[in-house]
Amino acid sequence: AEREAERKARKEGKNKVSEAELEETAKATGMSKYLDEYYHLDFEGMIGDTPTRFKYRETEKLDVGLTPLEILALDDKDLKQVMPISYFGAPY
């Protein structure tokens, strides 16, 4: 019965641990590094002001003579004739 009440309280958002309590407990138990890792899981990189889950890097511009609209309008067969996916190498 006690566990059910605790589960219900958590579900309703009444029994939350504060940020300060969490950090204090992490320091006391030697888990601070794990807490830091957890906080870094939110995002890996930024594109402008937007956090992203992946690390992006700058690449050389590849111009195959098509506009983005043309790329979206062409079917796969036609795109493969212009730029085969094997050109990009593994893992594609």
C-alpha positions as CSV (number, residue, x, y, z in Angstrom):
1,A,0.0,0.0,0.0
2,E,2.9,2.4,0.8
3,R,4.6,1.7,-2.5
4,E,1.4,2.3,-4.3
5,A,0.9,5.7,-2.6
6,E,4.5,6.7,-3.4
7,R,4.0,5.6,-7.0
8,K,0.8,7.6,-7.2
9,A,2.5,10.7,-5.7
10,R,5.3,10.5,-8.2
11,K,2.9,10.2,-11.0
12,E,1.0,13.3,-9.9
13,G,4.4,15.1,-9.6
14,K,4.1,15.7,-5.8
15,N,7.1,13.7,-4.7
16,K,9.9,15.2,-6.8
17,V,13.5,15.5,-5.7
18,S,15.0,19.0,-6.0
19,E,18.1,19.7,-8.1
20,A,20.0,20.6,-4.9
21,E,19.0,17.4,-3.1
22,L,20.1,15.3,-6.1
23,E,23.5,17.0,-6.4
24,E,24.0,16.7,-2.6
25,T,23.2,13.0,-2.6
26,A,25.5,12.5,-5.7
27,K,28.4,14.1,-3.9
28,A,27.8,12.2,-0.7
29,T,27.7,8.8,-2.5
30,G,30.6,9.5,-5.0
31,M,28.2,9.6,-7.9
32,S,28.9,13.2,-9.1
33,K,30.7,12.0,-12.3
34,Y,27.7,9.9,-13.2
35,L,25.4,12.9,-12.6
36,D,27.5,15.0,-14.9
37,E,27.4,12.3,-17.6
38,Y,23.6,12.3,-17.2
39,Y,23.3,16.0,-17.6
40,H,25.4,15.8,-20.8
41,L,23.0,13.4,-22.3
42,D,20.5,16.2,-23.0
43,F,22.4,17.2,-26.1
44,E,25.7,16.7,-27.8
45,G,26.1,19.8,-29.9
46,M,24.5,23.0,-31.0
47,I,23.3,24.2,-34.4
48,G,22.7,27.9,-33.9
49,D,20.6,28.0,-30.7
50,T,19.2,24.5,-31.1
51,P,20.6,21.6,-29.1
52,T,21.2,18.4,-31.1
53,R,21.6,14.8,-30.1
54,F,24.4,14.3,-32.6
55,K,27.8,15.9,-33.0
56,Y,27.9,17.7,-36.3
57,R,31.0,18.8,-38.1
58,E,31.7,21.1,-41.0
59,T,32.2,19.4,-44.3
60,E,33.2,20.4,-47.8
61,K,30.3,21.6,-49.9
62,L,29.4,19.0,-52.5
63,D,27.8,20.4,-55.6
64,V,26.2,17.9,-58.0
65,G,24.4,20.5,-60.0
66,L,21.0,19.9,-58.4
67,T,18.9,22.3,-56.2
68,P,17.3,20.9,-53.1
69,L,13.9,21.0,-54.8
70,E,15.2,18.9,-57.7
71,I,16.7,16.4,-55.3
72,L,13.4,16.0,-53.6
73,A,11.4,15.8,-56.8
74,L,13.6,13.1,-58.5
75,D,13.0,9.4,-57.8
76,D,15.8,7.2,-56.5
77,K,16.7,5.8,-59.9
78,D,17.3,9.2,-61.3
79,L,19.3,10.3,-58.3
80,K,21.5,7.2,-58.5
81,Q,22.4,8.2,-62.0
82,V,23.5,11.7,-60.9
83,M,25.3,10.7,-57.7
84,P,25.4,7.0,-56.7
85,I,25.3,6.4,-53.0
86,S,28.4,4.3,-53.2
87,Y,30.3,7.6,-53.9
88,F,29.9,8.5,-50.3
89,G,31.5,5.3,-49.0
90,A,30.8,3.2,-46.0
91,P,28.6,2.8,-44.0
92,Y,26.2,3.8,-46.7
